[in-house]
Amino acid sequence: MGTFFKTLALVATTAVVAPSLAQADTGDFIIGLGVGAIGKTIIDHATNEQQPSQVVNAQPQPPHSVPRIPSQQTVALSRIQLKDVQYRLNLLGYNAGFPDGVAGKRTLRAIGKFQHSLGYVATGHLTSSQLEALYARTIKVRRPKTQIDQAQPSPVKLPLPQSNPGGYTEAEKATARLPKESKLALDPKNPPNIYGMVTGMRSDRTADLLKTEGYEECVETTGLTICEKTSKNLEETISVVKVGKVIYGISRNVSFKTAAPRSAVLTKLAEAYPNLTRFKKMATSTSKSCLERYTGDANSLLATAEANPSDPETLLTLTENCRNFYAIELEGSRNLKSMSIVLYDGYPIQLAEEKQTGIFQTKSEAADELKF
């Protein structure tokens, strides 16, 4: 009978203690030891022998890599700021989709992947430190800063001009019904576009897109796509300039072969460009000098870039002379002879230079192959 009780108690002890040791939980371990002590008491009464108790230490489990929970609160981004975040996530390889400033599923997923790369929980909403990390990873200085550079603040990105620096004269305000300048602004939700193309947009198949709009003759080179189409009443040419695959400039030139009343064209333009047509002379820029230089001669702004689309210095000179420029120009008083629409933003060029991508990349197979 003693042997029977001893065996029964040993089975009870093993059945309870073993699971408790397999888990590193402290409460389960204490319960296991308590039940194990009961089994030992049964054995003592069955055998009337004193056996030394053995303390078994639970083996600690290896620590798991648990994503950190950010201690900071998330940052409330404006639509323009979110558009910039989407653009930078795309540069890093996280597919945030078209930079439209809308936090859709693709954008939230891209932010989550970026947060995971930093070791944080993927929430889809950035904190200030995570936002700083994003900017740090997408900005590279091309050359060491001089004392003059350090004394001057870096230019702030203004993707869409908010008002016309040139302004109206007091005489114009007194003699015409003009909107208040403080209310003039390009709508970030509906930026000026040509056939759905906007500055800052990634376009892999520009010619194919334009062919769906009736353009037949297209020529594509590195950084440049030019398409033409002719109808009974119109002759059109559209030029798209890109750095890498990102659009920074679009120009559309239309020649009227038959009578085109100015008032009728202006009505259609006001529907397509409700904000841009309200600016003085239908032109705007964040740079006053750029506005004064290219208003009335908008096509000359992108002429050098169209002639040398793959030359880095040409593009850098363009951004130095003009940060952005949006304009509509009409030739003719009662009946129009031609119309030009120019959309330009130098920000994609600046980012490509900082990131050293596309024509700004410093590595090449030819340079690597060269031996000295």
C-alpha positions as CSV (number, residue, x, y, z in Angstrom):
1,M,0.0,0.0,0.0
2,G,2.9,2.4,0.8
3,T,4.3,1.9,-2.7
4,F,0.9,2.7,-4.2
5,F,0.6,6.0,-2.4
6,K,4.2,6.9,-3.2
7,T,3.6,6.3,-6.9
8,L,0.3,8.2,-6.9
9,A,1.9,11.3,-5.2
10,L,4.9,11.2,-7.6
11,V,2.6,11.3,-10.6
12,A,0.6,14.2,-9.2
13,T,3.8,16.1,-8.5
14,T,5.2,15.6,-12.0
15,A,1.9,16.5,-13.7
16,V,1.6,19.9,-12.0
17,V,5.2,21.0,-11.5
18,A,6.4,20.3,-15.0
19,P,3.9,22.7,-16.7
20,S,4.7,25.3,-14.2
21,L,8.3,25.1,-14.9
22,A,7.7,25.2,-18.7
23,Q,6.1,28.6,-18.2
24,A,8.1,31.6,-16.9
25,D,5.1,33.0,-15.3
26,T,5.8,33.7,-11.6
27,G,2.2,32.9,-10.4
28,D,2.0,29.5,-12.1
29,F,5.5,28.6,-10.7
30,I,4.4,29.3,-7.1
31,I,1.2,27.2,-7.6
32,G,3.3,24.4,-9.0
33,L,5.5,24.5,-6.0
34,G,2.5,24.4,-3.6
35,V,0.9,21.4,-5.2
36,G,4.4,19.7,-5.4
37,A,4.7,20.2,-1.6
38,I,1.3,18.4,-1.1
39,G,2.6,15.5,-3.1
40,K,5.7,15.4,-1.0
41,T,3.7,15.3,2.2
42,I,1.8,12.2,0.9
43,I,5.1,10.5,0.3
44,D,6.4,11.4,3.8
45,H,3.3,9.9,5.4
46,A,3.5,6.8,3.3
47,T,7.2,6.1,3.9
48,N,7.7,7.8,7.3
49,E,11.0,9.1,5.9
50,Q,12.4,12.6,5.8
51,Q,13.6,13.5,2.3
52,P,15.4,16.8,1.6
53,S,13.3,19.1,-0.6
54,Q,14.8,20.1,-3.9
55,V,14.3,23.6,-5.3
56,V,14.1,23.7,-9.0
57,N,14.8,27.1,-10.7
58,A,12.7,27.9,-13.7
59,Q,14.8,28.4,-16.9
60,P,14.3,32.0,-18.1
61,Q,13.1,32.3,-21.7
62,P,15.1,34.4,-24.1
63,P,13.7,37.9,-24.4
64,H,11.5,38.6,-27.5
65,S,12.0,41.6,-29.7
66,V,8.9,43.6,-28.8
67,P,8.3,46.8,-30.9
68,R,8.5,50.0,-28.8
69,I,5.3,52.0,-28.0
70,P,6.1,55.6,-28.7
71,S,5.9,57.9,-25.7
72,Q,5.1,61.0,-27.7
73,Q,1.7,62.0,-29.1
74,T,1.1,61.8,-32.8
75,V,1.5,64.9,-35.0
76,A,-1.6,66.3,-36.7
77,L,-0.4,66.8,-40.3
78,S,-2.0,69.3,-42.7
79,R,-2.8,68.1,-46.2
80,I,0.3,69.8,-47.6
81,Q,2.5,68.3,-44.9
82,L,1.0,64.8,-45.5
83,K,1.7,65.2,-49.2
84,D,5.3,65.8,-48.4
85,V,5.4,62.8,-46.1
86,Q,3.9,60.6,-48.8
87,Y,6.6,61.9,-51.3
88,R,9.4,61.1,-48.8
89,L,8.0,57.6,-48.0
90,N,8.0,56.9,-51.7
91,L,11.6,57.9,-52.0
92,L,12.5,55.4,-49.2
93,G,10.7,52.6,-51.1
94,Y,7.5,52.6,-48.9
95,N,4.7,52.7,-51.4
96,A,2.5,55.5,-50.2
97,G,0.8,56.0,-53.5
98,F,0.2,59.3,-55.3
99,P,1.1,62.2,-53.0
100,D,-2.3,63.7,-52.7
101,G,-2.3,64.6,-49.0
102,V,-5.0,62.0,-48.2
103,A,-4.4,59.4,-45.5
104,G,-5.7,56.4,-47.3
105,K,-5.0,52.7,-46.6
106,R,-1.8,52.7,-48.7
107,T,-0.4,55.7,-46.9
108,L,-1.2,54.3,-43.5
109,R,0.4,51.0,-44.5
110,A,3.5,52.8,-45.7
111,I,3.8,54.8,-42.5
112,G,3.4,51.6,-40.5
113,K,6.2,49.9,-42.4
114,F,8.4,52.9,-41.8
115,Q,7.6,52.9,-38.0
116,H,8.4,49.2,-37.9
117,S,11.8,49.9,-39.5
118,L,12.5,52.3,-36.6
119,G,11.5,49.6,-34.1
120,Y,8.1,51.1,-33.1
121,V,4.6,49.7,-33.2
122,A,3.0,50.3,-36.6
123,T,0.2,52.7,-35.8
124,G,0.0,54.6,-39.1
125,H,0.3,57.9,-37.3
126,L,3.7,59.6,-36.9
127,T,5.1,61.2,-33.8
128,S,7.5,64.2,-33.9
129,S,10.6,62.1,-33.5
130,Q,9.4,59.7,-36.2
131,L,8.8,62.6,-38.5
132,E,12.3,63.9,-37.8
133,A,13.7,60.5,-38.6
134,L,11.8,60.5,-41.9
135,Y,13.2,63.9,-42.9
136,A,16.7,62.8,-41.8
137,R,16.6,59.8,-44.1
138,T,15.4,61.7,-47.1
139,I,17.8,64.7,-46.9
140,K,21.4,64.5,-47.9
141,V,23.8,67.4,-48.1
142,R,25.5,67.4,-51.5
143,R,28.4,69.5,-50.3
144,P,29.8,70.8,-47.0
145,K,28.1,74.0,-45.8
146,T,30.2,77.2,-45.8
147,Q,29.9,79.9,-43.2
148,I,27.6,81.9,-45.6
149,D,25.4,78.8,-46.0
150,Q,25.1,78.3,-42.3
151,A,24.2,82.0,-41.8
152,Q,21.3,81.7,-44.2
153,P,18.2,79.6,-43.3
154,S,17.3,76.7,-45.6
155,P,14.4,77.5,-48.0
156,V,11.1,76.3,-46.7
157,K,9.1,74.2,-49.1
158,L,5.9,76.0,-50.3
159,P,4.4,73.6,-52.8
160,L,1.5,75.9,-53.7
161,P,1.7,79.7,-53.7
162,Q,-0.7,81.3,-51.3
163,S,-0.9,84.8,-52.8
164,N,0.5,86.9,-55.6
165,P,3.6,88.8,-54.2
166,G,3.1,91.3,-57.0
167,G,-0.3,92.4,-55.8
168,Y,-2.8,94.8,-57.2
169,T,-2.3,98.6,-57.3
170,E,-4.6,100.8,-55.4
171,A,-5.9,102.2,-58.7
172,E,-6.8,98.7,-59.9
173,K,-8.6,97.9,-56.7
174,A,-10.6,101.1,-57.0
175,T,-11.7,100.7,-60.6
176,A,-12.4,96.9,-60.7
177,R,-14.2,94.3,-58.7
178,L,-11.3,92.2,-57.6
179,P,-11.1,89.4,-55.0
180,K,-9.2,90.2,-51.8
181,E,-5.6,89.1,-52.2
182,S,-5.6,87.4,-48.8
183,K,-8.2,85.0,-50.1
184,L,-6.3,84.1,-53.3
185,A,-4.6,80.7,-53.0
186,L,-4.2,77.5,-55.1
187,D,-6.3,74.8,-53.6
188,P,-4.0,71.9,-52.4
189,K,-6.9,69.5,-52.7
190,N,-7.3,70.5,-56.4
191,P,-3.9,71.8,-57.7
192,P,-3.7,73.0,-61.3
193,N,-3.3,70.0,-63.6
194,I,-3.1,69.2,-67.3
195,Y,-4.9,66.0,-68.2
196,G,-4.7,65.0,-64.5
197,M,-1.0,65.5,-64.3
198,V,0.3,67.7,-61.5
199,T,3.8,68.7,-60.4
200,G,5.3,66.3,-57.9
201,M,3.4,63.4,-59.4
202,R,5.3,60.2,-60.4
203,S,4.6,59.2,-64.0
204,D,6.1,56.0,-65.5
205,R,4.2,56.1,-68.8
206,T,3.6,59.7,-69.7
207,A,3.4,59.2,-73.4
208,D,0.8,56.4,-73.0
209,L,-1.3,58.7,-70.8
210,L,-1.2,61.5,-73.4
211,K,-2.1,59.1,-76.2
212,T,-5.4,58.4,-74.4
213,E,-6.1,62.1,-74.8
214,G,-5.7,62.0,-78.5
215,Y,-2.0,62.9,-78.8
216,E,-0.4,60.7,-81.5
217,E,3.2,61.9,-82.1
218,C,5.2,61.5,-79.0
219,V,9.0,61.7,-78.5
220,E,10.5,60.6,-75.2
221,T,14.1,61.1,-73.9
222,T,15.6,61.0,-70.5
223,G,13.6,63.5,-68.4
224,L,11.4,64.8,-71.3
225,T,8.2,63.8,-73.1
226,I,6.8,65.9,-76.0
227,C,3.6,65.0,-77.7
228,E,1.6,66.7,-80.5
229,K,-1.9,66.5,-81.9
230,T,-3.7,68.3,-84.7
231,S,-7.4,68.7,-85.3
232,K,-9.6,70.9,-87.6
233,N,-9.5,73.8,-85.3
234,L,-6.5,73.3,-83.0
235,E,-2.8,72.5,-83.0
236,E,-1.4,71.4,-79.6
237,T,1.9,70.6,-78.2
238,I,2.5,69.3,-74.6
239,S,5.8,69.0,-72.9
240,V,6.4,67.2,-69.6
241,V,9.8,67.4,-67.8
242,K,10.7,65.0,-65.1
243,V,13.6,64.3,-62.7
244,G,13.8,60.6,-62.4
245,K,10.1,59.7,-62.9
246,V,8.7,62.6,-61.0
247,I,7.1,65.6,-62.8
248,Y,8.4,69.0,-62.0
249,G,7.1,70.9,-65.1
250,I,4.3,70.7,-67.6
251,S,3.6,73.1,-70.5
252,R,0.7,73.0,-72.9
253,N,0.6,75.2,-76.0
254,V,-2.5,75.6,-78.2
255,S,-2.7,77.4,-81.6
256,F,-6.2,78.2,-82.8
257,K,-6.7,77.6,-86.5
258,T,-10.2,79.1,-86.5
259,A,-11.8,81.8,-84.5
260,A,-11.8,81.3,-80.8
261,P,-13.6,84.1,-78.8
262,R,-11.6,85.1,-75.8
263,S,-14.7,85.2,-73.6
264,A,-15.6,81.6,-74.4
265,V,-12.1,80.4,-73.7
266,L,-11.9,82.3,-70.4
267,T,-15.2,80.7,-69.3
268,K,-13.8,77.2,-69.9
269,L,-10.5,78.2,-68.2
270,A,-12.4,79.5,-65.1
271,E,-14.1,76.1,-64.8
272,A,-10.9,74.1,-65.2
273,Y,-8.7,76.5,-63.1
274,P,-11.0,78.3,-60.7
275,N,-8.2,79.7,-58.5
276,L,-5.4,80.3,-61.0
277,T,-7.6,82.4,-63.3
278,R,-8.3,84.8,-60.4
279,F,-4.7,85.8,-59.9
280,K,-3.5,89.0,-61.5
281,K,-2.6,88.2,-65.2
282,M,-3.4,84.6,-64.3
283,A,0.1,84.0,-62.9
284,T,1.5,83.3,-59.4
285,S,4.7,82.3,-57.7
286,T,6.2,82.4,-54.2
287,S,9.1,84.3,-55.7
288,K,8.5,87.9,-56.6
289,S,11.5,88.1,-59.0
290,C,10.4,84.9,-60.7
291,L,6.8,86.3,-61.1
292,E,8.1,89.5,-62.6
293,R,10.5,87.8,-64.9
294,Y,8.3,85.1,-66.4
295,T,4.8,86.7,-66.4
296,G,4.0,87.2,-70.1
297,D,6.8,84.9,-71.1
298,A,6.0,81.7,-69.3
299,N,7.3,79.3,-72.0
300,S,10.8,80.6,-71.6
301,L,10.9,79.3,-68.0
302,L,11.2,75.6,-69.0
303,A,12.9,76.2,-72.3
304,T,16.4,75.5,-71.0
305,A,15.2,72.4,-69.1
306,E,13.5,71.1,-72.2
307,A,16.7,71.6,-74.2
308,N,18.9,69.9,-71.6
309,P,16.6,67.7,-69.5
310,S,19.4,65.4,-68.3
311,D,21.9,68.1,-67.3
312,P,22.0,68.5,-63.5
313,E,23.4,72.0,-63.5
314,T,20.6,73.2,-65.8
315,L,18.0,71.9,-63.4
316,L,19.8,73.4,-60.3
317,T,20.0,76.8,-62.0
318,L,16.3,76.6,-62.8
319,T,15.4,76.0,-59.1
320,E,17.8,78.8,-58.0
321,N,16.1,81.3,-60.4
322,C,12.5,80.2,-59.7
323,R,11.1,77.9,-57.0
324,N,7.7,77.6,-58.5
325,F,5.5,79.2,-61.2
326,Y,1.9,78.7,-62.4
327,A,0.5,80.7,-65.3
328,I,-2.0,80.8,-68.1
329,E,-1.3,83.1,-71.1
330,L,-3.6,84.1,-73.9
331,E,-2.6,85.9,-77.1
332,G,-5.2,87.9,-78.9
333,S,-7.8,90.4,-77.8
334,R,-11.3,89.5,-79.2
335,N,-10.3,86.2,-80.9
336,L,-7.4,84.3,-79.6
337,K,-4.4,83.2,-81.6
338,S,-2.8,80.9,-79.0
339,M,-3.0,79.8,-75.4
340,S,-0.2,78.6,-73.0
341,I,-0.5,76.9,-69.7
342,V,2.7,76.4,-67.6
343,L,2.9,74.5,-64.3
344,Y,6.3,74.3,-62.5
345,D,7.5,73.3,-59.1
346,G,11.3,73.0,-58.4
347,Y,10.8,70.9,-55.2
348,P,11.2,67.5,-56.9
349,I,14.5,68.7,-58.3
350,Q,15.7,69.8,-54.8
351,L,14.7,66.4,-53.3
352,A,16.5,64.5,-56.1
353,E,19.6,66.4,-55.5
354,E,19.5,65.9,-51.7
355,K,18.7,62.2,-52.2
356,Q,21.3,61.9,-55.0
357,T,18.9,60.0,-57.2
358,G,18.4,60.0,-61.0
359,I,20.7,62.4,-62.8
360,F,22.1,63.5,-59.4
361,Q,23.4,60.2,-58.4
362,T,27.2,60.1,-57.7
363,K,27.8,56.4,-58.5
364,S,28.0,54.9,-61.9
365,E,29.3,51.7,-63.6
366,A,31.7,53.8,-65.7
367,A,33.2,55.5,-62.7
368,D,33.5,52.2,-60.8
369,E,35.3,50.6,-63.7
370,L,37.8,53.4,-64.1
371,K,41.2,52.4,-62.6
372,F,44.2,54.6,-61.6
